[in-house]
Amino acid sequence: MDRYALVTRNIREVVREDELRDLLGREARPRGYIGFEPSGFLHIGTGLYWTNKVNDLVDAGVHMIIYLADWHAYINDKMGGSLENIRVCGEYMKEAFRALGLRSEVEFIFSHEFVSDPAYWEKVLRVAKKTTLQRAKRAMTIMGRKESDAELDASKIIYPFMQVADIFHMDLDIAMGGMDQRHAHMLARDVAEKLGWKKVVALHGHLISGLKGGGRMDPAEAKMSKSDPDSTIYIHDTPEEIRRKIKRAYCPAGEVEGNPIMDIARIVLFPYYVDKLVIKRPEKWGGDVVYETYEDLERDFVAGELHPQDLKNAVAEELIRILAPVKEHFEKNPEPYEAMKHLTVTR
């Protein structure tokens, strides 16, 4: 697989494709990043999908940074609004990504590493001076907030300016994130034109629906979120918990859009973990069936040839298999996980 194919596989949108081809053609080692707020235990939407997407870019020769945005999480009231808790969570996240198989070449940066640098705050101010208040409020969706939230806590309006300044301060060529980060990336591209700064290529990935489903109208609203344990599969869930959550998950017969079980098969399993998905069924229901592509799986599911419960059983067992090394890793390196468990607030 060539560099472009590796970078773009299993990505929903590239802004812009011609710029990405040009970048990969002239830069042997472009710089890319994805940012996360330290805000709780990892779930599979973050842990499995994004670990593999970061690895794809590393394999394509991109110097990848995982940016642990602790100051941003503080602005966003995560982990009880405690910077100490947020930084404990950041250290846990580093270990969790490693447990999931993140490439050793990936660099971790915390946002607190920037805040003592006057050049960073100059960038924040210059971004703000080129952005209208209305545009900044629209971009607040990147932090899972409504525009009106800034009326109660003015610090939240600073968040989009910081996220855009982060991109320029790290001298990035590629900014990667979910579709919910699109506002920030497009703001960064617009500001770059106004200030004569380097314009990043934006890669927007998929959002896995929460287990309760309902993501037809707004996938960003319905994405898997650690704030709702019953709608989320954490990377630390026991096999029993995984089976229980998957059994209760939204998976209407024949429906694909907003279906979290189909999302997991399409976005996680087939691209990265299985060459084929074996559906085990009693002989009276047709016996076992093997799917070598997601497209074949979807065809039979939509046609009613594959029962939702049979699909759920297969997906649950694959997730149990995939996540087994995480338990083993943290048994050997328990400190970050134990520190997180002792925090009183992990949202």
C-alpha positions, 0 to 999 in steps of 0.5 A: 500500500502506497503512502497516500493509500495508507494515510487515507484508508478508513478516513471519511474526509480529506481537506484537500486531496490534492494538497495531501498528494503534493505534501507526500510527494515532496516531504519525506517526513511530514508532521501530523497530530491528533489531539485528545482531552484527558478525560477518563478511561479510553473506550474503543472509539478512541482506543481501537480506531485512532490507535490504528489510524495513527499507526497508518500515518507512522507507517506512511512516514509521517512523524505523528504526535498525540497531543494530550490537551490538559489545559483544554480539558481544564477549560472544558471542566473535565475530570472535575475541573482538576488539573492534577486529575487531568494530568494523571489521566494524561499519563494513563492515556499514554500507557493505554495507547501503548497497551493497544499497540501504538507505534513506539515512534509516536511522540506525546506532547502535553499542552502545558508544555506550551504555556510558558512560551510567549510565542505560543500566546502570541499565536493564540492572540493572532488567531483570535484577531483574525476570527470573529466572535460568531465564528469562534462560538460556532467552533465550540462544538469541537469541545462538545459545547453549545454556543450559549455555554460561553455566556456562563464561562468566558474561558470557553471562547478561548478554546478554539483559539488555542486549538488552532494555535496548537497546530501552528505552534507544532509546525504541523503539516497534517491535522487529524481528528473526528468529524467533530473537529472539522470546525477547528481544522477549517478555522486553522486553514482560513487563519493560515491564509489570512496570516500567511502561515502554513496551511494544514491538510485535514484528515477527518475520521469516523465516529462510532455510534454509542451503543444506544444508537440514534445517530441518524441526524447528528453522528457527533451528538450520538458518538460513543462517549465515555460519559455514558458507561452503558453506551460505551465499551471501555478498553478495560471492560471484562468479557462479561461486561462486553457481552452484556453491553453488546447484547443490549446495544441498538442493532435493528434488523436491516438498518445500518445507519446509526447502528453501533454494531455495524459501525464497529465491524466497518470501522474497526474490525475489518480494516484492522483486526480480522481477515474474516468474521465468523458468525457462529449459528446453530444448524437449524438457523443455517449453521456458521457463516464466514464474511471476508469483507464488510460489504458482504456482511452488510449485504446479508444484514440488510437483506435479513439473511443475518440476524442481529443477535448472531452479529452481536455475538460475533462482534462481542467475541472479537472485541474480547479477543482484541482487548485481552492484551490490554489487561495483560499490559496493565497487570505488568504496568499497573501504576497509571491504571491504578492511579486513575481508579483512585480518582474520585471523578473520571468523566 
